[in-house]
């Protein structure tokens, strides 16, 4: 399922209805709904529980089988892949305990030194997705994840490669990131 908004028709025309062995479907926003609103809008079309969701403007190398096993073993309502970086100020800083439970989530806050960030890969329980307000723009990073702290929100640390192409400079860097 691709959540698409601006130029959704162009995305559908480029990607089509299949990618290798995967069937591709679309949830098209008529007005911008934000990261949380887009997922909430797509929920009736999604059949999985939990739902695997990934940001479209970043890449994070993840062992998905271990990620799924850790999510199930923890009893989490939602699990975020986190990655340690030198400067977490461009991303959501994630603080979590040894048990993996997230204690604090702060989006794009200045900070000193290394820190764990939201890597844009999530396993989200349907009940949690149903708690996202409907028919309005909602930010997962600014509204939802901070509100879910203490409600079964867990971290899954990875050391895999990570790239966020959210700036023109990082988009240019992406050209040499992938062989």
C-alpha positions in Angstrom: 0.0 0.0 0.0 1.4 3.4 -1.0 0.0 6.4 0.7 0.1 9.0 -1.9 -0.9 12.7 -2.0 0.6 15.3 -4.2 1.0 13.9 -7.8 -0.5 10.5 -6.7 -1.5 9.8 -10.3 2.2 10.2 -11.4 3.3 7.8 -8.7 0.7 5.3 -9.7 1.7 5.7 -13.4 5.3 5.2 -12.6 5.1 2.3 -10.1 2.0 0.6 -11.5 0.1 -2.2 -9.8 2.9 -4.6 -9.2 6.6 -4.6 -8.2 8.3 -8.0 -8.7 6.0 -10.4 -6.8 4.2 -7.7 -4.8 0.8 -6.3 -5.6 0.8 -2.5 -5.2 -2.3 -0.7 -4.1 -2.8 3.0 -3.4 -4.4 5.2 -0.7 -4.8 8.6 -2.3 -5.2 11.6 -0.1 -7.2 14.4 -1.7 -5.8 16.9 0.8 -2.6 16.6 2.8 -3.1 14.5 5.9 0.4 14.3 7.3 2.2 11.1 8.2 -0.4 10.0 10.8 -3.4 11.1 9.0 -2.3 9.3 5.9 -2.0 6.0 7.8 -5.4 6.5 9.5 -7.0 7.2 6.1 -5.5 4.0 4.6 -6.4 1.8 7.6 -9.6 0.4 6.1 -7.5 -0.8 3.1 -4.9 -2.5 5.3 -5.4 -6.1 6.4 -2.4 -6.8 8.6 -2.0 -6.5 12.4 0.5 -5.2 13.1 0.9 -2.9 10.1 4.4 -2.5 8.7 4.8 1.2 7.8 7.9 2.9 6.3 8.6 6.5 5.4 9.0 7.1 1.7 11.8 9.6 2.0 14.3 7.5 4.0 16.1 4.2 3.9 17.1 2.1 6.9 18.7 -1.4 6.7 16.7 -3.6 9.0 16.6 -7.3 9.8 12.8 -7.5 9.4 12.4 -11.0 10.8 14.2 -10.0 14.0 12.2 -6.7 14.1 8.9 -8.7 13.9 10.1 -11.2 16.5 11.2 -8.5 18.9 7.9 -6.6 18.5 5.9 -9.8 19.2 8.1 -10.8 22.2 7.9 -7.4 23.8 4.1 -7.2 23.7 4.4 -3.7 22.2 1.5 -1.8 20.8 3.9 -0.2 18.4 7.6 -0.5 17.7 9.9 2.0 16.0 13.2 1.1 14.4 15.8 3.5 15.9 19.3 4.2 14.7 22.2 6.0 16.6 23.6 9.0 14.7 26.2 11.7 15.3 23.6 14.6 15.2 20.0 13.7 15.9 18.7 17.3 15.6 17.2 16.7 12.1 15.2 13.8 13.3 13.0 12.6 16.1 15.2 11.9 19.1 14.2 8.7 20.9 15.1 7.8 24.5 14.4 4.3 25.7 15.3 2.0 28.5 17.1 -1.3 28.6 13.7 -3.0 28.2 13.2 -1.2 24.9 10.3 0.9 26.2 10.4 4.4 24.8 10.5 6.9 27.6 10.7 10.1 25.5 10.2 11.1 21.8 11.1 14.6 20.8 10.8 15.6 17.1 13.6 17.7 15.6 15.0 19.2 18.9 18.5 20.5 19.2 20.7 18.3 21.2 24.3 17.7 22.1 26.2 14.7 20.7 25.2 11.3 19.5 21.6 10.1 20.0 19.0 7.6 18.8 16.6 8.7 16.1 13.4 7.5 14.6 14.5 5.7 11.4 11.1 5.8 9.8 10.3 2.0 10.0 7.4 1.0 12.2 5.3 -2.0 13.3 2.0 -0.4 14.4 -0.9 -2.3 16.0 -4.3 -1.7 14.5 -5.7 -0.5 17.8 -3.0 2.2 18.0 -3.7 3.2 14.4 -7.4 3.5 15.2 -6.6 6.0 18.0 -5.3 8.4 15.4 -7.9 11.2 14.7 -9.7 10.8 11.4 -10.1 13.2 8.5 -7.5 15.8 9.5 -3.8 16.3 9.1 -1.9 14.5 11.9 1.9 14.1 12.4 3.1 10.8 13.7 6.3 12.4 14.8 5.0 15.6 16.5 1.6 14.4 17.8 1.1 10.6 17.8 4.5 9.1 19.0 4.9 11.5 21.9 1.3 10.7 23.0 1.9 6.9 22.7 4.8 7.0 25.2 3.8 4.9 28.2 1.2 3.0 26.0 3.4 0.2 24.7 5.7 2.2 22.4 9.0 0.3 22.0 12.3 0.8 20.2 14.1 -1.7 18.0 17.8 -0.5 17.7 19.6 -1.2 14.4 23.2 -0.6 13.3 22.1 -0.9 9.6 22.8 1.7 7.0 20.5 4.8 7.2 19.8 7.6 4.8 17.2 10.4 5.1 16.6 12.2 1.8 14.6 15.0 3.3 17.0 17.8 2.2 18.4 18.6 -1.2 21.9 17.8 0.1 20.9 14.4 1.4 19.0 13.7 -1.8 22.2 14.3 -3.8 24.1 12.1 -1.4 21.6 9.3 -2.0 22.9 9.0 -5.6 26.1 7.5 -4.3 24.6 5.7 -1.3 23.1 2.9 -3.3 25.5 0.8 -5.5 
